[in-house]
Amino acid sequence: MYVLIVGGGKVGFHLGRMLLGKGHEVTIVEQRPARAQLLQGLVGDVVLVGNGTLPSVLEAAGCARADIVAAVTGDDAANLLIAALGARHFRAGRTIARLNDPRNESLFRLCGVEGLVSSSSILAELIEREVTAARVRTLLAFPNGGAAIVEVDLSARSAAAGRLVREVAWPAGTLLILALRGGEVRIPSGDTQIDAGDRLLLVAPPEAEPALQSLLAPETP
């Protein structure tokens, strides 16, 4: 997965180093030459010197192909602009922005920023969840934390593709509640066949999500 981080301060540096350590492709955009040079000495040539609020810089950094754009500068106005450019101009997969001043939250929400966080630890957790389970999405978590409604796109590589529901070895505590194919919504029974490309909605305990990822949407080898 490719993650574009705009802002090479402490938050951007630690995020970049964490993701690089896990084998992900990362670019860090930092506009201060001295800081960028320091980062290059720490994490290598993944650092691009430039002002991340400029479309030309984001284009050079490969924003259009980024799975995640994380705007983590210390300036809320810059983060808002970067997130908006990433989402609307470059059509990046997902945008996440750091909120430095809580009073600006309503403005970020109004502008449609998808992921909005004000703590570096929460930001790291959010990105880690995105890169490790990109195709299993939690839509609703129940208050007691015992289960959640999750959405999965059935991969062509899945062993479940082309099989009947009753033939699939579902993780313990998992219940398939809906299957969507194109514009058609189906309430599945044991004899319903599920195929690659179907979007499945399931009720599952949190501990079942890694197994669902492996079963339904395995990573490309």
C-alpha positions in Angstrom: 0.0 0.0 0.0 1.2 3.5 -0.9 0.9 6.2 1.9 1.7 9.8 1.1 2.5 11.8 4.3 2.6 15.5 4.0 4.4 17.1 6.9 7.8 15.9 8.2 7.5 16.9 11.8 7.5 14.4 14.7 4.1 13.0 13.7 5.0 12.6 10.0 8.4 11.1 10.8 7.1 8.5 13.3 4.3 7.5 11.0 6.6 7.2 8.0 9.2 5.1 9.9 6.5 2.8 11.3 5.0 2.2 7.9 8.3 1.7 6.2 9.2 -0.8 8.9 6.1 -2.8 8.0 7.1 -2.9 4.3 4.7 -0.3 2.9 5.6 2.3 0.3 5.9 5.8 1.8 6.7 9.3 0.6 7.1 12.1 3.1 6.7 15.7 1.8 8.5 18.3 3.9 8.9 22.0 2.8 11.7 22.9 5.2 15.0 22.0 3.4 17.0 21.5 6.7 14.3 19.3 8.2 14.0 17.3 4.9 17.7 16.8 4.9 17.6 15.5 8.4 14.7 13.1 7.6 16.6 11.8 4.5 19.4 10.8 6.8 17.0 8.9 9.0 14.6 7.2 6.6 16.3 7.6 3.2 15.2 9.0 -0.2 11.5 8.7 0.5 11.5 12.4 1.5 10.5 14.9 -1.1 11.3 18.6 -0.5 8.3 20.9 -1.3 5.2 22.7 -0.2 2.5 20.0 0.1 -0.3 22.5 -0.4 0.8 23.0 -4.0 -0.8 20.7 -6.6 2.4 20.4 -8.5 4.2 19.0 -5.4 1.4 16.6 -4.7 1.5 15.4 -8.3 5.2 14.9 -8.1 4.7 12.8 -5.0 2.3 10.5 -6.7 -0.8 11.7 -4.9 -3.1 10.3 -7.6 -2.0 6.8 -6.9 -1.9 7.1 -3.1 -4.0 4.7 -1.2 -3.9 7.0 1.8 -3.0 10.7 2.0 -2.1 11.8 5.5 -1.9 15.6 6.1 -0.1 16.0 9.4 1.5 19.4 9.3 1.2 21.7 12.3 -1.1 24.1 10.4 -4.8 23.3 10.2 -5.3 25.4 7.1 -2.6 23.5 5.3 -4.0 20.2 6.4 -7.5 21.1 5.2 -6.2 22.2 1.8 -4.0 19.1 1.4 -6.9 16.8 2.3 -9.3 18.6 -0.1 -6.8 18.4 -3.0 -6.0 14.7 -2.3 -9.7 13.8 -2.2 -11.2 16.0 -4.9 -8.5 16.9 -7.3 -6.3 13.7 -7.3 -9.0 11.2 -6.2 -6.7 9.5 -3.8 -8.0 6.4 -2.1 -8.5 7.9 1.4 -7.6 11.2 3.1 -6.7 11.7 6.8 -6.0 15.0 8.4 -4.4 16.0 11.7 -6.4 18.5 13.7 -4.2 20.8 15.7 -6.9 23.2 17.1 -10.2 21.5 18.2 -12.1 24.7 17.4 -11.5 24.0 13.7 -13.2 20.6 13.8 -16.6 21.8 12.4 -14.8 23.4 9.4 -13.0 20.2 8.6 -16.3 18.3 8.9 -18.1 20.8 6.7 -15.4 20.3 4.0 -15.9 16.6 4.1 -12.6 15.4 5.5 -13.0 11.6 5.9 -10.5 10.9 8.7 -10.0 13.6 11.3 -7.7 13.0 14.3 -6.1 15.2 16.9 -3.7 12.7 18.5 -0.7 11.2 16.8 -1.3 7.9 18.6 -4.9 7.7 17.2 -3.6 8.7 13.8 -1.1 5.9 13.8 -3.7 3.4 14.9 -6.1 4.6 12.1 -3.5 4.2 9.4 -2.3 0.9 10.7 -5.9 -0.4 10.5 -6.2 0.9 6.9 -3.0 -0.7 5.7 -3.5 -4.1 7.4 -7.2 -4.7 6.6 -7.9 -2.5 3.6 -10.7 -4.5 2.2 -12.5 -5.3 5.5 -14.4 -2.2 6.6 -16.2 -1.7 10.0 -19.5 0.1 9.3 -20.9 0.0 12.8 -19.5 -1.2 16.1 -22.0 -2.1 18.8 -21.7 -0.3 22.1 -20.6 -3.3 24.2 -17.7 -4.0 21.8 -18.7 -7.6 21.3 -19.6 -7.4 17.6 -19.6 -5.1 14.6 -21.2 -4.9 11.2 -18.4 -5.2 8.6 -18.3 -4.9 4.8 -16.1 -7.1 2.6 -15.5 -7.1 -1.1 -15.2 -10.8 -2.1 -11.9 -11.3 -3.9 -11.5 -13.5 -7.0 -8.7 -15.2 -5.0 -10.9 -16.1 -2.1 -11.6 -19.8 -1.5 -15.2 -18.8 -0.9 -15.8 -17.3 -4.4 -18.3 -19.4 -6.4 -19.3 -21.5 -3.3 -22.6 -21.8 -1.5 -22.9 -20.0 1.9 -23.2 -23.3 3.8 -20.0 -24.6 2.2 -17.9 -21.7 3.6 -15.9 -22.2 6.8 -17.0 -18.9 8.4 -15.0 -17.7 11.5 -16.7 -18.4 14.8 -19.4 -15.9 15.7 -19.8 -14.6 12.2 -23.1 -14.2 10.5 -23.6 -13.2 6.8 -26.6 -10.9 6.7 -26.6 -9.3 3.2 -25.0 -9.9 -0.2 -24.9 -7.1 -2.8 -24.2 -7.7 -6.5 -24.4 -4.7 -8.7 -27.7 -3.0 -7.7 -29.3 -6.2 -6.4 -29.5 -6.8 -2.7 -30.0 -10.4 -1.5 -30.7 -11.9 1.9 -28.6 -15.0 1.7 -29.6 -18.5 2.8 -27.3 -21.5 3.1 -28.0 -22.3 -0.6 -27.1 -18.9 -1.9 -24.0 -18.8 -4.1 -21.5 -16.0 -3.5 -19.2 -14.9 -6.3 -16.1 -12.7 -6.8 -17.0 -9.1 -6.8 -20.0 -9.5 -4.4 -20.1 -7.1 -1.5 -20.9 -8.9 1.7 -22.2 -7.5 5.0 -21.6 -9.6 8.1 -22.0 -9.4 11.8 -18.7 -10.5 13.4 -16.8 -10.2 16.7 -13.6 -8.0 16.4 -11.3 -11.0 16.8 -12.8 -12.5 13.6 -11.8 -9.6 11.3 -8.3 -11.0 10.5 -9.8 -14.4 9.6 -12.4 -12.7 7.4 -9.6 -10.8 5.6 -7.8 -14.0 4.9 -10.9 -15.9 3.9 -12.7 -13.4 1.7 -10.2 -10.8 0.6 -6.7 -12.3 0.7 -3.8 -10.1 -0.3 -2.2 -10.5 -3.8 0.9 -12.6 -3.4 
